[in-house]
């Protein structure tokens, strides 16, 4: 039987709700992650988001950090996408296969896929280029990282988890700003609360009220709405005031249909007026209001009252029926002159109240001569009544069909009660929507062999790029610079790769030759070329490499990587840095401290003083070769921010470990 498969995308949008916006440090949780490589201390949230303010026609080089916090090698793919705000105002990247028309199409990545060794990170460069005809205002997208692995199975469920994380990208194109919006929806709904209360639940009063506000941004810059909700009853009294409620961020030409505002209370009965007032954090947007009227009726309480009424009527009819039915067995006495209730009760040896109730006598309990009275029979007076009956002092009981109409009434009201209760139970069952969920559970005693990493494959079975050897040859008419850029791209992705020189006219289009039995690896190489043009595949015996790329791809297809990109760096949050003042002013020390901290490095609590106070620019001092990679990582980061950095080993008189000495800049 085919195993049922669900794919759960864990979309960890960094700082999507502001929770991670204050830190860029990756927590070692045994997962993978992605962060901006060069945050700007002067730009809020740049440690979690890529934020740009480029003009029309401008470009910028940047990079992201791809982190692998796992004890095994992982292979991930990277791609840029457009993003939207969801109906409730949340940030949401589009899918990989959806057409890119905005910021996602303006980002060119240095690699489509990268292999990251255990407990390390890689910097993946990219380039943002703003078209000359781009719209003025705000644009958004994302760089998404998704595991190549076939997914992690949750044992016993047939469920697969594929990790998909993203870093947001924002671009504001300078120009004439236009701010305008419309209120497109104001609606409401009542939902049960989480907190249980038996009486309120029974009366259907344990509810909260949700208000839905729809807004459309008609301008060209993002706006941040705050909504105030006021609820008044039919007497004009304010029963709820919910001020300055946030409902997400609205980007240009986007609509938020389901901005949700919660009220812990609920309207009870009657007509209510709901007024929504929309203001914005940004100046110059303006203010608008919208009103709706709503009628509320407590159907559950009304139903229960009707049910109690029907039940009361039914009980009264049953009581009356039982009384009428009991009269069928009672003898009848015809009253004579002088008879009173008390004398008759004494004569028949029964309680006078019972005699009055049986015959429907009311105060002053007057009995007229000739009036026929039913005489209740009991063990005490049974013999007496038999004797009176034999003496013809009592008449025989009435016909047994006399109470038939009473039985009919009871039956009718009983049917009414059953219909009401049955209808209520059916409605409740329909509303709750209970379903029996069948789960296929694997045998818990069955031993599942844990997959292991090999020299060629990761734990989940994806091919390691580092296990594949690739050669690059430039065909006649091809561009050697394109082959050099492709070489750097493959190094970044993790391949063992080298240039083979020219190949004359061997092929007329870009072709991948691959060694017999290496078809899967060759397909991976072809995919990592990152071109949409058709690439031929040729199986060849006796190759020195697993695959050879005969290149005719234009160099503009790839961004230029100006440094050796195949070096894998240590995780920044595991690198401890001592910041030392070597002649800098306080403002410079603060800027460098903020930059290193935002970059994800671990800083000592206090800033120390260097032995020499005459340093120039920035100097990284490391004690021994064990700190060399950490020092190189810090240097590359600071150079990427535009600082001049010197690298030195074991400077005389300076403290050990890894130190960043800040001199005069």
Phi, psi and omega in degrees: 000133182293133182285132180288130185239130171243143175247117179260115177270114175273098186267091182273084180283112187300124179061027182297333177245014179085355184288331183251007186291341184267359182212147177245010182279133180273128178278136180283086184253009182077025181233189175248160182205171180215137181214156172300142183275330187230072179294147180258118182301339181274353182247113180302140176071006181289348174284347179239335181237152173268112188239127184229157176222057185272145179275171180302131179084355181275157177228160178212137174268137180210185180203160173241152175266124175257116187253136174240104181268015183261159178277008179226162181295144176226152177240128182232155172248151183236142176203148178264142180222160167286166178224158179225169168261137181287178182295342177256010175093003181277154178283134182214113174292146176283171181286163182300325185270356180282145183300137180259121182236351186235225187301329179300329180276350181265357182255126176244120183272151178286345179202147176274325181222147176221147173259128183240120179297170183299143172048050180211183179215159176232146172265126179247110180290155171209167182231132176254122181235120182270122179298152180290341181254018180292151178290140174294143177118202188267142177223154179217153178201198180199152169254116187257138175243127182227137181292138175286337182310152182287359176110154179261120180281135171272115189302133175087358184240342185072014182266140176246140176247125175241122182281129180224109182240159185214152171246131182291154174226129180234139177224131175245112179277119182297153179156194181290123184271134177235124182239121180199152180204165175227147170271116186256351183200141168216113185217175182209162178199147176252132180235151176298146176277164180285322182288129184271141174214114190302311184294314180294322177297318181295322181271003180062038180248359182268069186227159171244159182249131178248130176252136183245121182245124177257131180228145176236130179271109180267000182269197181240011175229158180289149179226149184243099185281145168237129186244134174250128180250129174238130180242125178239145178274186185293344179264005179083007180275134178285120180256347178205136176225111184243095187273146168048058178271129180276138180227037175093187181245137180254123177267163184307137177058027176246152179235132174256107184273339189233042172298118191252132177234126184259142173237126184290345178262192180204145173291147185262299183206144175106195183264133179234152176244128179247126180240126177251125177246122185252121172239176183223151176296320181285148177278153174086004180275326181099185182222141176221156179231156177216141180233146171223155174248144180221146177252134182236134178224129181282082185299323181296315180295317179298319178298316180295323178295317177297319179297317178295321179297312179298320179295320178297316178298318181296317179296321178295318179293321178297317178298316180294321179297316180298322178294315180295321180294324180291334180292341180296339181252005182265136172289162184244137178245134178262117186295147180239170181298132179096349179289138174232167181298318182293317182292322180291320178298321178291321182293319183271000179057049176226165178287135184296329179293320179294320178297318180293316182295321181297326184257006176067031181278135179243163178305140009269026176058043179282136179240125182267147176301138180089351179288133182268128183239137174279136182251111179298140182256137176219173178300326184292321185250008185300313182295318179299315182292327177297317179295319180294325179294321179293330178275004179065025174277345177235146179267158178294163181293165182286171179295140185294349178270004184293334183264011183298320179296325178295318178296324180295317178296318179299317181297317180299312182291329177294320178296318178301316180297317180297319180297316181296311182295317179297318178297320179295317181295321179295318180296317179298319180293322179294319182292319182289333176058044182292135179226144175270114182264118178270130180242134176269116184248130179289160179300116183295340181273353181285128181280126179256121182284123180290130178293151181233150177287139177239181180293335184253337186227154175280180182302323184269002175102000177285143179293136173282132178291330181291349178267359184249126177263133185229139172247149179236122178239138180267122178285161177301131183090352179277171184254115179302328178294327176297319179294324178294318178294322178294323177301310179297324178297312180295323176298317178298321182287338174119002182288156164272107192222149175208157178279139181251358181088197184280159181229017177052230186252036184297322178225157181261354178213166181302129186223144175247113170272141180221151181290145179305133181087002182245032183297317181297317178295321179296321176299322178295317178298315179301316179298322183283353172295331175070028181247151178270343179293156178291132178243127180284150177238130182229122176276130185223136178272152172078019177287149177281338177245166175293326180208148175234129178261117174267110199260127169231018183283133178298146184293336179294348178293334184240145175280153182278128178256111189273002179226165180289108191269003186272353180290132178263126183265158174290162178292130185298323184290349178263357180265120180262126186239132172263122180266124183238139178272115180248034178118008181273159175278171185297322181296319179294318178302317180295317180298316180292320178301314180295319182295315181293320180295315179295332179289351176099005181278154177273118182256145172296154186297321185243151175274124179267185179241134177287154179296329179249128182260021184239030178287152175246139180058216182248138178231127176258120181248125178236149191281320184208180185296337179294341180261002187298314181294322178296318179296320179295320178298315180294320179297312180301322180295312182291323175297321178297334177275356176100010180271152171272125188231132173256144179245126182222153180244123172053059177297134183298131177090348180266158183291160180283190182077206179250119183236142173249110182264122183260112178261197179286126182245000000 
